Amino acid sequence: MGGGRGGLQLVPDLALAIPAPQAGGTQYTFVLRPGLRYSDGAPVRPEDFRYALERVFELNPAARSFFTGLLGADACHGGSPCDLSRAITADDHAETVTFHLTALDGDFMDKLAFSFTAPVPASVPAHDVGTSPVPATGPYMITRTIPGREIDLGRNAYFRPWSAAAQPDGYPDRIVWRFGLTPVQETAAIEAGRADWMADPPPIYQALTARYNPQMHVNPLPGISYVAFNVTVPPFNDLRVRQAVSLAADRNQAVSALGGPGAAQPTCQILPPGVPGYQPYCPFTVDPGANGTWIGPDLARARQLVAASRTEGMRVVVWAHQWDGPLGPYAVRVLRELGYRASLTVASVAAFARNVTDTRRRVQASVGAWVVDYPSASDFFDLFFQCSAFRPADPADTRSGDFFCHPDIDRQMNQADQLQVSNPQAAAQVWAKVDREITDLAPWVPFASLRIADFTSARAGNYQYNPIWGILLDQLWVR
């Protein structure tokens, strides 16, 4: 797990190699490295990988949604024992772990890289262990906890850097993580040299950048902020209206609303930078060019489209989560600029889901943000834009309130999913085409791709950032 774009490349760590898929892409056999041990000295056994998933499915049923293709996983429910013996077979003699799927899953290997899939010895009970550390295989182990205040990490004496690309040895001998300060207090601690990094976004980003530019590190997050339109109800069942909103949006204002350039950058497309398949694309800007850069809003063209749709003056209600902050008011401003009588409804998470994802409620528009769970275009397109992403009158089985369904694009997404196993480069080209086509149809209007700013102390060096995991704390050194 390295920094930069290379950090998205899957590499072996506890396994000797990444296996080629077998049985038509439904079986993967990993050979473990010899001599693996946990931080408590106990050996890592092949069956520990099965127990880890059984345990997490019992403790957190939501994790099962990523592994529905594992044999028997559909029978696992929270609070009751989970049996994955048919899905994950362990061979102590051969030191192998084999995963059996019911169907091809192009993202299966990325899902196996989640932190909760790490092996866990059977001695760890299948319930919340509180502040008792669970034995691990990484370069550090928890040595002390003060609940709600501090976690101390020290070196794991049994760790060996089996793969420098996957899990290199750390630099510091001790990492102390303290909690309870406000972002302003955290910033002051870094300025005074009492801390080396803050997990919260630094406040007054631009002022800090002006004073401490070498200590400010800005990186892209694999996510976007957007407004989603219900394509089945007026006025957004008219393609011209959706495209008009994308043309009228001043994305610089959206970036300012989200916190400035340390938090976001303008975009017109669904896929954010860094996700395989991303190719810059922006048809909704003044003077669109081949480089795919957003330059500025084209309000004149947007108003022409609204006039042609004969929907100007319609009442539009935009829904937002209670934690969406300024993005909802910004979307309302854009709609009002186009002549709509727009208003905002701010709802709890439960109320938002109950209304926005229910076709019977006929919610016209909603704002949101999405950051991928793993680095795959399918975590955008399959999740939100396949015809199967919604079920009429069933909000519990619906993932997006756009209710978008395009059979030809569905076929392309299925093709990309199939190619993902055998030819990721070809899959990325198909995803890029899907990105362009869905961007053109504008069921979502992306305002900005997300970014994250890290503020480090003057004494810290070797800053590295992984696109999925964020800052690699164990790679920092201090002088």
NURODO-603486 format. One record per residue (C-alpha): z, x, y; chain. Coordinates in pm, 1 decimal. Example, Ala and Ser with C-alpha at 12.3 -4.5 7.8 and 13.67 -1.06 7.14 Angstrom:
! NURODO-603486
[marmar [780.0; 1230.0; -450.0]; 'A']
[marmar [714.0; 1367.0; -106.0]; 'A']
! end
This chain:
! NURODO-603486
[marmar [0.0; 0.0; 0.0]; 'A']
[marmar [-129.9; 206.4; 286.7]; 'A']
[marmar [-197.2; 142.5; 652.1]; 'A']
[marmar [-517.4; 29.5; 821.2]; 'A']
[marmar [-810.2; -149.9; 660.1]; 'A']
[marmar [-762.4; 61.9; 347.8]; 'A']
[marmar [-435.0; -120.6; 296.0]; 'A']
[marmar [-632.7; -421.4; 169.7]; 'A']
[marmar [-773.7; -221.0; -120.2]; 'A']
[marmar [-598.6; -301.4; -448.4]; 'A']
[marmar [-475.5; 12.1; -626.3]; 'A']
[marmar [-262.2; 58.6; -940.4]; 'A']
[marmar [105.6; 145.9; -911.0]; 'A']
[marmar [329.1; 48.1; -1203.4]; 'A']
[marmar [10.3; 15.4; -1410.1]; 'A']
[marmar [-207.1; 311.6; -1506.2]; 'A']
[marmar [-522.9; 139.2; -1381.8]; 'A']
[marmar [-657.3; -189.7; -1253.4]; 'A']
[marmar [-804.3; -358.8; -1561.3]; 'A']
[marmar [-1149.2; -507.5; -1585.8]; 'A']
[marmar [-1135.1; -883.6; -1643.0]; 'A']
[marmar [-1196.8; -999.7; -1997.8]; 'A']
[marmar [-1276.5; -1331.9; -2167.2]; 'A']
[marmar [-1508.3; -1442.1; -1890.0]; 'A']
[marmar [-1267.1; -1339.7; -1616.5]; 'A']
[marmar [-969.5; -1530.4; -1758.5]; 'A']
[marmar [-773.4; -1240.0; -1910.4]; 'A']
[marmar [-626.6; -921.9; -1759.8]; 'A']
[marmar [-441.5; -655.4; -1959.8]; 'A']
[marmar [-235.6; -395.4; -1773.3]; 'A']
[marmar [-111.0; -74.4; -1935.1]; 'A']
[marmar [221.0; 32.5; -1780.7]; 'A']
[marmar [297.1; 386.9; -1675.6]; 'A']
[marmar [544.4; 557.3; -1909.8]; 'A']
[marmar [900.5; 622.5; -1797.0]; 'A']
[marmar [932.6; 344.9; -1538.3]; 'A']
[marmar [1291.8; 271.7; -1435.0]; 'A']
[marmar [1469.9; 35.0; -1200.6]; 'A']
[marmar [1701.7; 151.1; -925.3]; 'A']
[marmar [1998.8; 97.9; -1160.9]; 'A']
[marmar [1845.6; 330.4; -1421.1]; 'A']
[marmar [1740.9; 58.5; -1666.9]; 'A']
[marmar [1389.7; 89.1; -1813.3]; 'A']
[marmar [1113.3; -142.4; -1693.1]; 'A']
[marmar [991.8; -346.9; -1990.4]; 'A']
[marmar [663.9; -539.3; -2023.7]; 'A']
[marmar [848.0; -872.3; -2066.3]; 'A']
[marmar [1014.0; -821.1; -1725.6]; 'A']
[marmar [686.0; -914.1; -1557.1]; 'A']
[marmar [684.5; -1250.3; -1734.4]; 'A']
[marmar [1050.1; -1312.1; -1658.0]; 'A']
[marmar [990.9; -1240.6; -1288.0]; 'A']
[marmar [740.9; -1525.5; -1259.5]; 'A']
[marmar [943.1; -1761.4; -1478.6]; 'A']
[marmar [1245.6; -1698.7; -1259.2]; 'A']
[marmar [1063.5; -1745.7; -928.9]; 'A']
[marmar [898.0; -2068.1; -1050.2]; 'A']
[marmar [1245.0; -2203.2; -1131.0]; 'A']
[marmar [1388.5; -2094.3; -796.7]; 'A']
[marmar [1089.7; -2172.5; -572.7]; 'A']
[marmar [837.2; -2420.3; -714.7]; 'A']
[marmar [609.4; -2361.7; -413.4]; 'A']
[marmar [525.5; -2018.4; -556.5]; 'A']
[marmar [368.8; -2190.0; -857.3]; 'A']
[marmar [88.8; -2325.3; -637.1]; 'A']
[marmar [-66.7; -1977.6; -632.9]; 'A']
[marmar [-68.1; -1951.7; -1012.6]; 'A']
[marmar [-169.5; -2295.9; -1135.7]; 'A']
[marmar [-432.5; -2123.9; -1351.8]; 'A']
[marmar [-170.5; -1953.8; -1569.9]; 'A']
[marmar [-138.1; -2120.6; -1908.5]; 'A']
[marmar [168.2; -2343.6; -1908.7]; 'A']
[marmar [246.9; -2296.5; -1539.2]; 'A']
[marmar [187.7; -2666.3; -1469.5]; 'A']
[marmar [491.0; -2747.2; -1685.4]; 'A']
[marmar [724.3; -2533.6; -1473.5]; 'A']
[marmar [941.4; -2721.1; -1227.4]; 'A']
[marmar [1219.0; -2612.9; -994.6]; 'A']
[marmar [1567.7; -2617.6; -1137.2]; 'A']
[marmar [1461.8; -2618.0; -1502.9]; 'A']
[marmar [1369.8; -2333.4; -1743.0]; 'A']
[marmar [1010.7; -2215.4; -1723.8]; 'A']
[marmar [821.5; -2085.5; -2028.2]; 'A']
[marmar [518.2; -1865.4; -1959.0]; 'A']
[marmar [501.2; -1709.2; -2305.8]; 'A']
[marmar [144.9; -1837.1; -2355.1]; 'A']
[marmar [36.4; -1721.3; -2009.7]; 'A']
[marmar [186.7; -1371.2; -2010.0]; 'A']
[marmar [208.7; -1175.1; -2332.6]; 'A']
[marmar [409.3; -852.6; -2347.1]; 'A']
[marmar [368.6; -573.4; -2602.4]; 'A']
[marmar [657.3; -325.4; -2601.2]; 'A']
[marmar [485.3; -90.1; -2845.9]; 'A']
[marmar [158.6; -68.6; -2651.5]; 'A']
[marmar [338.8; -98.5; -2313.8]; 'A']
[marmar [97.4; -370.3; -2202.9]; 'A']
[marmar [120.2; -694.8; -2008.3]; 'A']
[marmar [-161.9; -948.2; -2049.8]; 'A']
[marmar [-220.2; -1247.6; -1823.5]; 'A']
[marmar [-410.5; -1547.9; -1962.4]; 'A']
[marmar [-577.2; -1794.2; -1722.4]; 'A']
[marmar [-721.0; -2137.2; -1789.4]; 'A']
[marmar [-1017.0; -2064.2; -1559.9]; 'A']
[marmar [-1164.9; -1784.6; -1353.2]; 'A']
[marmar [-969.5; -1708.7; -1034.4]; 'A']
[marmar [-1138.3; -1462.9; -801.0]; 'A']
[marmar [-816.0; -1407.3; -608.4]; 'A']
[marmar [-585.0; -1358.9; -905.9]; 'A']
[marmar [-543.3; -984.6; -855.9]; 'A']
[marmar [-455.7; -1030.4; -488.6]; 'A']
[marmar [-196.1; -1290.4; -586.0]; 'A']
[marmar [-40.0; -1047.8; -833.8]; 'A']
[marmar [25.3; -818.5; -536.9]; 'A']
[marmar [275.6; -1066.6; -387.7]; 'A']
[marmar [624.9; -924.6; -358.5]; 'A']
[marmar [773.5; -1201.2; -575.7]; 'A']
[marmar [562.8; -1095.6; -875.9]; 'A']
[marmar [748.5; -761.5; -902.1]; 'A']
[marmar [923.6; -713.9; -1238.1]; 'A']
[marmar [1282.1; -832.0; -1273.4]; 'A']
[marmar [1509.4; -739.4; -1567.7]; 'A']
[marmar [1641.2; -1023.7; -1782.4]; 'A']
[marmar [1994.7; -922.7; -1681.6]; 'A']
[marmar [1933.7; -1083.4; -1341.1]; 'A']
[marmar [2025.7; -1452.8; -1366.3]; 'A']
[marmar [1776.4; -1727.2; -1286.4]; 'A']
[marmar [1967.3; -1847.1; -981.2]; 'A']
[marmar [2023.9; -1732.8; -624.6]; 'A']
[marmar [2224.3; -1409.3; -646.1]; 'A']
[marmar [2319.2; -1412.1; -279.2]; 'A']
[marmar [2380.3; -1066.3; -137.0]; 'A']
[marmar [2390.7; -895.1; -478.7]; 'A']
[marmar [2091.2; -657.3; -482.7]; 'A']
[marmar [1829.9; -709.7; -753.3]; 'A']
[marmar [1720.7; -383.6; -924.3]; 'A']
[marmar [1381.6; -269.3; -794.9]; 'A']
[marmar [1122.2; 2.3; -850.7]; 'A']
[marmar [1042.5; 109.5; -492.6]; 'A']
[marmar [1152.0; 420.2; -302.3]; 'A']
[marmar [1455.3; 242.4; -151.6]; 'A']
[marmar [1741.0; 25.6; -269.9]; 'A']
[marmar [1993.9; -190.7; -86.1]; 'A']
[marmar [2316.7; 4.7; -52.3]; 'A']
[marmar [2515.6; -225.1; 177.5]; 'A']
[marmar [2496.3; -571.1; 328.4]; 'A']
[marmar [2694.1; -736.5; 605.3]; 'A']
[marmar [2581.2; -1100.4; 581.2]; 'A']
[marmar [2398.7; -1207.8; 893.2]; 'A']
[marmar [2447.2; -868.7; 1059.8]; 'A']
[marmar [2311.3; -571.3; 869.6]; 'A']
[marmar [2124.4; -443.8; 562.3]; 'A']
[marmar [2132.6; -73.8; 471.0]; 'A']
[marmar [1868.2; 87.2; 249.4]; 'A']
[marmar [1909.8; 421.6; 76.5]; 'A']
[marmar [1694.4; 623.9; -158.4]; 'A']
[marmar [1631.8; 504.9; -512.8]; 'A']
[marmar [1711.6; 809.5; -726.9]; 'A']
[marmar [1485.6; 681.0; -1007.1]; 'A']
[marmar [1178.8; 629.4; -792.3]; 'A']
[marmar [871.7; 842.4; -852.6]; 'A']
[marmar [557.3; 814.5; -636.2]; 'A']
[marmar [330.8; 717.3; -925.1]; 'A']
[marmar [51.8; 628.8; -683.4]; 'A']
[marmar [61.7; 759.6; -327.1]; 'A']
[marmar [-203.2; 504.0; -233.7]; 'A']
[marmar [3.9; 212.4; -365.4]; 'A']
[marmar [363.1; 312.3; -297.5]; 'A']
[marmar [414.7; 654.5; -139.0]; 'A']
[marmar [753.6; 814.8; -105.2]; 'A']
[marmar [932.3; 729.0; 217.7]; 'A']
[marmar [1029.8; 967.6; 494.8]; 'A']
[marmar [1376.7; 849.8; 606.9]; 'A']
[marmar [1678.0; 891.6; 380.9]; 'A']
[marmar [1835.9; 577.2; 523.4]; 'A']
[marmar [1704.8; 262.1; 689.2]; 'A']
[marmar [1950.2; 39.7; 875.8]; 'A']
[marmar [1833.9; -310.1; 971.2]; 'A']
[marmar [2061.9; -494.1; 1214.6]; 'A']
[marmar [2039.2; -860.8; 1315.6]; 'A']
[marmar [2170.2; -1088.8; 1587.0]; 'A']
[marmar [2021.4; -950.5; 1909.0]; 'A']
[marmar [1779.7; -1129.1; 2138.8]; 'A']
[marmar [1429.9; -979.9; 2188.4]; 'A']
[marmar [1536.1; -858.9; 2532.4]; 'A']
[marmar [1841.5; -683.6; 2384.4]; 'A']
[marmar [1626.8; -535.7; 2105.7]; 'A']
[marmar [1382.8; -399.9; 2361.7]; 'A']
[marmar [1666.0; -243.9; 2562.1]; 'A']
[marmar [1802.8; -78.6; 2247.3]; 'A']
[marmar [1464.8; 84.0; 2178.0]; 'A']
[marmar [1429.2; 198.1; 2539.1]; 'A']
[marmar [1775.5; 357.0; 2522.6]; 'A']
[marmar [1700.3; 527.9; 2189.1]; 'A']
[marmar [1958.2; 322.5; 1995.1]; 'A']
[marmar [1690.6; 160.9; 1775.4]; 'A']
[marmar [1346.4; 259.3; 1652.0]; 'A']
[marmar [1167.4; -74.1; 1594.3]; 'A']
[marmar [1212.8; -448.4; 1651.1]; 'A']
[marmar [1090.9; -720.4; 1417.2]; 'A']
[marmar [1049.2; -975.4; 1698.1]; 'A']
[marmar [742.2; -965.8; 1925.4]; 'A']
[marmar [836.8; -759.2; 2230.7]; 'A']
[marmar [875.3; -965.0; 2548.8]; 'A']
[marmar [691.0; -876.5; 2871.3]; 'A']
[marmar [422.7; -708.6; 2661.0]; 'A']
[marmar [205.4; -593.8; 2949.8]; 'A']
[marmar [494.2; -439.1; 3144.0]; 'A']
[marmar [613.4; -254.6; 2835.3]; 'A']
[marmar [259.4; -131.2; 2764.9]; 'A']
[marmar [231.9; 5.8; 3118.1]; 'A']
[marmar [558.2; 198.6; 3078.9]; 'A']
[marmar [549.7; 294.0; 2709.6]; 'A']
[marmar [184.9; 282.9; 2608.3]; 'A']
[marmar [210.9; 540.6; 2323.3]; 'A']
[marmar [501.4; 342.0; 2176.4]; 'A']
[marmar [318.4; 7.5; 2174.5]; 'A']
[marmar [103.8; -60.8; 1868.9]; 'A']
[marmar [-119.0; -371.3; 1861.5]; 'A']
[marmar [-279.0; -481.4; 1534.2]; 'A']
[marmar [-478.9; -781.8; 1417.0]; 'A']
[marmar [-313.7; -1046.3; 1202.6]; 'A']
[marmar [-537.0; -1219.0; 944.3]; 'A']
[marmar [-499.0; -1555.2; 1114.2]; 'A']
[marmar [-624.1; -1784.9; 1391.2]; 'A']
[marmar [-502.3; -2051.9; 1632.1]; 'A']
[marmar [-724.3; -2358.2; 1647.3]; 'A']
[marmar [-766.2; -2727.1; 1713.5]; 'A']
[marmar [-876.3; -2935.5; 1413.0]; 'A']
[marmar [-1077.7; -3255.1; 1452.9]; 'A']
[marmar [-1080.2; -3557.2; 1227.7]; 'A']
[marmar [-1455.6; -3569.2; 1165.3]; 'A']
[marmar [-1437.3; -3928.6; 1039.5]; 'A']
[marmar [-1318.0; -4099.5; 1361.9]; 'A']
[marmar [-1447.9; -4117.3; 1722.5]; 'A']
[marmar [-1511.4; -3920.1; 1926.1]; 'A']
[marmar [-1501.8; -3626.5; 1685.0]; 'A']
[marmar [-1725.1; -3783.6; 1422.3]; 'A']
[marmar [-1998.8; -3678.0; 1664.0]; 'A']
[marmar [-2096.3; -3312.3; 1616.2]; 'A']
[marmar [-2192.9; -3285.1; 1982.7]; 'A']
[marmar [-1836.7; -3359.4; 2092.4]; 'A']
[marmar [-1684.5; -3097.6; 1863.5]; 'A']
[marmar [-1934.3; -2838.0; 1980.1]; 'A']
[marmar [-1868.4; -2935.1; 2341.2]; 'A']
[marmar [-1499.0; -2855.8; 2302.2]; 'A']
[marmar [-1583.7; -2514.4; 2159.1]; 'A']
[marmar [-1820.6; -2446.2; 2448.9]; 'A']
[marmar [-1572.6; -2563.8; 2712.7]; 'A']
[marmar [-1273.2; -2370.8; 2583.1]; 'A']
[marmar [-1175.9; -2081.3; 2807.7]; 'A']
[marmar [-1040.7; -1862.0; 2533.9]; 'A']
[marmar [-887.6; -1617.7; 2779.7]; 'A']
[marmar [-658.5; -1900.5; 2886.8]; 'A']
[marmar [-576.7; -1967.0; 2521.8]; 'A']
[marmar [-482.9; -1601.8; 2477.7]; 'A']
[marmar [-256.9; -1621.1; 2782.8]; 'A']
[marmar [-94.7; -1937.9; 2648.3]; 'A']
[marmar [-24.8; -1764.0; 2316.8]; 'A']
[marmar [144.2; -1465.5; 2482.8]; 'A']
[marmar [-133.0; -1239.5; 2607.3]; 'A']
[marmar [-344.1; -966.4; 2442.3]; 'A']
[marmar [-48.2; -846.0; 2237.6]; 'A']
[marmar [-45.4; -1181.6; 2057.2]; 'A']
[marmar [-409.9; -1289.7; 2039.3]; 'A']
[marmar [-772.0; -1219.6; 2123.8]; 'A']
[marmar [-1060.3; -1466.1; 2181.9]; 'A']
[marmar [-1262.9; -1582.0; 1883.1]; 'A']
[marmar [-1513.9; -1856.5; 1802.0]; 'A']
[marmar [-1514.8; -1840.9; 1422.0]; 'A']
[marmar [-1290.8; -1935.2; 1132.3]; 'A']
[marmar [-1251.7; -1594.9; 965.7]; 'A']
[marmar [-1038.0; -1344.0; 1157.5]; 'A']
[marmar [-1113.1; -970.9; 1172.6]; 'A']
[marmar [-1007.4; -779.6; 862.5]; 'A']
[marmar [-1061.8; -1055.0; 606.4]; 'A']
[marmar [-1347.5; -969.3; 365.2]; 'A']
[marmar [-1653.0; -1165.1; 474.6]; 'A']
[marmar [-1576.8; -1138.3; 845.8]; 'A']
[marmar [-1886.2; -1071.7; 1055.1]; 'A']
[marmar [-1854.5; -1130.6; 1432.3]; 'A']
[marmar [-2014.4; -1462.4; 1525.5]; 'A']
[marmar [-1991.8; -1673.9; 1840.3]; 'A']
[marmar [-2255.0; -1934.7; 1926.1]; 'A']
[marmar [-2017.8; -2115.6; 2166.2]; 'A']
[marmar [-2022.6; -1893.2; 2473.6]; 'A']
[marmar [-2230.6; -1827.6; 2780.3]; 'A']
[marmar [-2511.3; -1589.9; 2693.9]; 'A']
[marmar [-2446.1; -1572.2; 2316.2]; 'A']
[marmar [-2557.3; -1243.0; 2163.5]; 'A']
[marmar [-2606.0; -1080.4; 1826.7]; 'A']
[marmar [-2276.1; -893.6; 1859.4]; 'A']
[marmar [-2084.8; -1220.5; 1819.8]; 'A']
[marmar [-1863.0; -1164.9; 2123.2]; 'A']
[marmar [-1714.5; -1452.1; 2322.5]; 'A']
[marmar [-1795.8; -1391.9; 2690.8]; 'A']
[marmar [-1687.2; -1707.3; 2869.6]; 'A']
[marmar [-1696.4; -2089.2; 2858.3]; 'A']
[marmar [-2019.1; -2280.9; 2912.3]; 'A']
[marmar [-1881.2; -2593.4; 3075.3]; 'A']
[marmar [-2219.3; -2718.2; 3199.2]; 'A']
[marmar [-2368.2; -2724.6; 2850.8]; 'A']
[marmar [-2048.7; -2876.6; 2713.0]; 'A']
[marmar [-2061.5; -3163.6; 2962.0]; 'A']
[marmar [-2426.1; -3226.5; 2875.5]; 'A']
[marmar [-2330.1; -3272.7; 2510.7]; 'A']
[marmar [-2045.9; -3510.2; 2600.0]; 'A']
[marmar [-2280.0; -3711.7; 2821.3]; 'A']
[marmar [-2533.8; -3735.3; 2540.0]; 'A']
[marmar [-2261.1; -3858.0; 2302.9]; 'A']
[marmar [-2158.7; -4134.9; 2547.0]; 'A']
[marmar [-1792.8; -4079.1; 2463.8]; 'A']
[marmar [-1666.4; -3964.3; 2803.0]; 'A']
[marmar [-1353.2; -4149.5; 2907.8]; 'A']
[marmar [-1235.9; -4221.6; 2553.3]; 'A']
[marmar [-865.4; -4192.7; 2478.9]; 'A']
[marmar [-779.3; -3892.1; 2260.7]; 'A']
[marmar [-436.7; -3806.6; 2119.1]; 'A']
[marmar [-373.3; -3449.1; 2006.7]; 'A']
[marmar [-89.7; -3385.9; 1761.6]; 'A']
[marmar [113.2; -3063.8; 1753.4]; 'A']
[marmar [404.7; -2927.3; 1553.4]; 'A']
[marmar [727.0; -2893.9; 1744.6]; 'A']
[marmar [690.0; -2514.7; 1719.6]; 'A']
[marmar [327.7; -2494.8; 1839.2]; 'A']
[marmar [441.9; -2420.4; 2193.3]; 'A']
[marmar [169.8; -2406.9; 2460.1]; 'A']
[marmar [-131.7; -2449.3; 2230.6]; 'A']
[marmar [-113.2; -2831.3; 2234.4]; 'A']
[marmar [-106.3; -2860.5; 2615.6]; 'A']
[marmar [-393.7; -2612.8; 2633.6]; 'A']
[marmar [-610.7; -2824.5; 2398.5]; 'A']
[marmar [-529.1; -3133.7; 2605.6]; 'A']
[marmar [-642.1; -2953.7; 2922.8]; 'A']
[marmar [-977.5; -2867.2; 2766.9]; 'A']
[marmar [-1036.2; -3228.0; 2660.5]; 'A']
[marmar [-942.7; -3360.7; 3004.7]; 'A']
[marmar [-1183.7; -3114.8; 3163.3]; 'A']
[marmar [-1456.1; -3279.0; 2954.1]; 'A']
[marmar [-1361.8; -3622.4; 3081.8]; 'A']
[marmar [-1142.7; -3755.1; 2799.6]; 'A']
[marmar [-813.1; -3936.2; 2856.2]; 'A']
[marmar [-622.3; -3686.9; 2644.5]; 'A']
[marmar [-250.5; -3680.7; 2566.7]; 'A']
[marmar [-18.5; -3486.6; 2337.6]; 'A']
[marmar [214.7; -3599.1; 2059.3]; 'A']
[marmar [470.4; -3336.3; 1953.4]; 'A']
[marmar [610.1; -3405.4; 1607.3]; 'A']
[marmar [846.5; -3257.4; 1352.0]; 'A']
[marmar [690.9; -3076.6; 1056.8]; 'A']
[marmar [754.3; -3378.7; 832.3]; 'A']
[marmar [613.4; -3630.1; 1080.6]; 'A']
[marmar [311.1; -3408.9; 1145.0]; 'A']
[marmar [229.7; -3388.6; 772.8]; 'A']
[marmar [295.4; -3758.9; 720.7]; 'A']
[marmar [50.4; -3860.8; 992.8]; 'A']
[marmar [-212.3; -3589.8; 1039.1]; 'A']
[marmar [-298.2; -3556.8; 668.3]; 'A']
[marmar [-310.0; -3931.7; 601.3]; 'A']
[marmar [-661.5; -4074.5; 640.1]; 'A']
[marmar [-516.5; -4418.5; 715.2]; 'A']
[marmar [-342.6; -4292.8; 1032.3]; 'A']
[marmar [-673.9; -4192.8; 1192.4]; 'A']
[marmar [-519.5; -3905.3; 1390.3]; 'A']
[marmar [-803.3; -3768.8; 1601.9]; 'A']
[marmar [-704.1; -3406.4; 1658.2]; 'A']
[marmar [-428.9; -3157.1; 1584.8]; 'A']
[marmar [-353.0; -2799.0; 1675.7]; 'A']
[marmar [-229.2; -2531.9; 1443.0]; 'A']
[marmar [-227.7; -2170.2; 1333.3]; 'A']
[marmar [-301.1; -2023.6; 994.0]; 'A']
[marmar [-236.8; -1674.5; 858.5]; 'A']
[marmar [-371.4; -1596.5; 511.3]; 'A']
[marmar [-133.1; -1555.5; 220.0]; 'A']
[marmar [-359.1; -1288.5; 70.8]; 'A']
[marmar [-671.6; -1113.3; 206.3]; 'A']
[marmar [-939.3; -1356.7; 93.5]; 'A']
[marmar [-1175.6; -1590.0; 275.8]; 'A']
[marmar [-1098.4; -1853.4; 13.3]; 'A']
[marmar [-750.1; -1887.5; 163.2]; 'A']
[marmar [-925.6; -2042.7; 462.8]; 'A']
[marmar [-1228.9; -2218.6; 323.0]; 'A']
[marmar [-1123.0; -2340.7; -23.0]; 'A']
[marmar [-787.5; -2443.7; 116.1]; 'A']
[marmar [-903.4; -2646.0; 417.4]; 'A']
[marmar [-1275.6; -2720.5; 397.9]; 'A']
[marmar [-1362.9; -2806.4; 39.6]; 'A']
[marmar [-1421.1; -3172.2; -34.7]; 'A']
[marmar [-1118.9; -3152.2; -267.4]; 'A']
[marmar [-895.7; -3037.8; 22.4]; 'A']
[marmar [-812.1; -3399.8; 99.3]; 'A']
[marmar [-755.6; -3719.7; -92.8]; 'A']
[marmar [-796.3; -4048.3; 97.5]; 'A']
[marmar [-467.8; -4229.4; 166.0]; 'A']
[marmar [-272.1; -3948.5; -1.1]; 'A']
[marmar [-111.7; -3710.0; 251.1]; 'A']
[marmar [84.8; -3535.6; -25.0]; 'A']
[marmar [-241.6; -3415.2; -181.1]; 'A']
[marmar [-417.1; -3330.1; 146.3]; 'A']
[marmar [-409.2; -2989.8; 314.1]; 'A']
[marmar [-591.8; -3053.9; 640.6]; 'A']
[marmar [-644.4; -3343.4; 875.7]; 'A']
[marmar [-1009.3; -3260.3; 945.4]; 'A']
[marmar [-1128.8; -3450.1; 631.0]; 'A']
[marmar [-1438.3; -3229.8; 629.0]; 'A']
[marmar [-1666.3; -3253.1; 325.2]; 'A']
[marmar [-2006.4; -3087.5; 294.5]; 'A']
[marmar [-2135.4; -3070.1; -67.1]; 'A']
[marmar [-2385.3; -2789.3; -0.2]; 'A']
[marmar [-2117.5; -2572.2; 161.0]; 'A']
[marmar [-1889.1; -2661.7; -130.4]; 'A']
[marmar [-2145.9; -2515.3; -368.3]; 'A']
[marmar [-2161.2; -2195.7; -164.1]; 'A']
[marmar [-1781.5; -2165.8; -169.4]; 'A']
[marmar [-1781.0; -2210.2; -546.8]; 'A']
[marmar [-2047.6; -1940.3; -573.4]; 'A']
[marmar [-1838.3; -1701.0; -364.6]; 'A']
[marmar [-1531.5; -1773.3; -578.6]; 'A']
[marmar [-1729.7; -1686.2; -891.6]; 'A']
[marmar [-1872.0; -1367.8; -739.4]; 'A']
[marmar [-1528.6; -1254.7; -624.9]; 'A']
[marmar [-1443.5; -1131.5; -975.6]; 'A']
[marmar [-1763.0; -943.4; -1056.8]; 'A']
[marmar [-1915.9; -853.8; -719.6]; 'A']
[marmar [-1678.6; -869.8; -419.7]; 'A']
[marmar [-1943.6; -732.7; -181.8]; 'A']
[marmar [-2184.9; -1012.2; -270.8]; 'A']
[marmar [-1901.0; -1262.8; -239.3]; 'A']
[marmar [-1827.4; -1135.1; 112.6]; 'A']
[marmar [-2187.6; -1201.2; 215.6]; 'A']
[marmar [-2164.4; -1560.6; 92.2]; 'A']
[marmar [-1832.8; -1608.0; 272.1]; 'A']
[marmar [-1990.6; -1478.5; 594.0]; 'A']
[marmar [-2265.0; -1741.5; 561.3]; 'A']
[marmar [-2004.9; -2012.9; 496.7]; 'A']
[marmar [-1813.3; -1895.0; 803.2]; 'A']
[marmar [-2119.2; -1931.2; 1024.4]; 'A']
[marmar [-2210.6; -2274.4; 888.7]; 'A']
[marmar [-1860.9; -2420.0; 925.9]; 'A']
[marmar [-1822.6; -2263.3; 1270.6]; 'A']
[marmar [-2148.4; -2435.2; 1373.9]; 'A']
[marmar [-2024.4; -2772.9; 1242.8]; 'A']
[marmar [-1693.1; -2723.0; 1429.5]; 'A']
[marmar [-1442.7; -2926.1; 1224.9]; 'A']
[marmar [-1204.1; -2664.1; 1363.4]; 'A']
[marmar [-1249.9; -2500.8; 1701.8]; 'A']
[marmar [-1082.2; -2158.5; 1684.1]; 'A']
[marmar [-938.9; -2046.2; 2015.3]; 'A']
[marmar [-801.8; -1703.0; 1924.2]; 'A']
[marmar [-747.0; -1469.2; 1635.5]; 'A']
[marmar [-387.6; -1358.5; 1613.8]; 'A']
[marmar [-242.7; -1013.7; 1679.3]; 'A']
[marmar [97.6; -853.1; 1653.2]; 'A']
[marmar [254.9; -588.7; 1876.3]; 'A']
[marmar [507.4; -337.0; 1744.5]; 'A']
[marmar [731.3; -149.7; 1987.8]; 'A']
[marmar [871.4; 176.1; 1851.0]; 'A']
[marmar [1105.9; 434.8; 1996.7]; 'A']
[marmar [991.8; 759.7; 2158.1]; 'A']
[marmar [1140.7; 958.9; 1870.3]; 'A']
[marmar [953.2; 767.6; 1595.2]; 'A']
[marmar [628.3; 898.8; 1449.4]; 'A']
[marmar [373.7; 834.5; 1173.9]; 'A']
[marmar [337.1; 466.6; 1263.4]; 'A']
[marmar [139.4; 283.5; 995.0]; 'A']
[marmar [48.6; -84.3; 972.4]; 'A']
[marmar [-64.9; -280.4; 668.9]; 'A']
[marmar [-281.1; -586.6; 748.8]; 'A']
[marmar [-78.8; -808.3; 513.0]; 'A']
[marmar [270.2; -654.0; 503.8]; 'A']
[marmar [293.1; -530.5; 860.8]; 'A']
[marmar [464.8; -210.6; 972.1]; 'A']
[marmar [543.4; 34.0; 690.9]; 'A']
[marmar [898.9; 118.5; 789.1]; 'A']
[marmar [943.6; 371.9; 512.6]; 'A']
[marmar [652.9; 576.1; 653.6]; 'A']
[marmar [814.5; 620.9; 993.9]; 'A']
[marmar [988.2; 946.8; 1064.3]; 'A']
[marmar [1228.5; 1014.4; 1347.2]; 'A']
[marmar [1303.5; 1341.3; 1520.4]; 'A']
! end
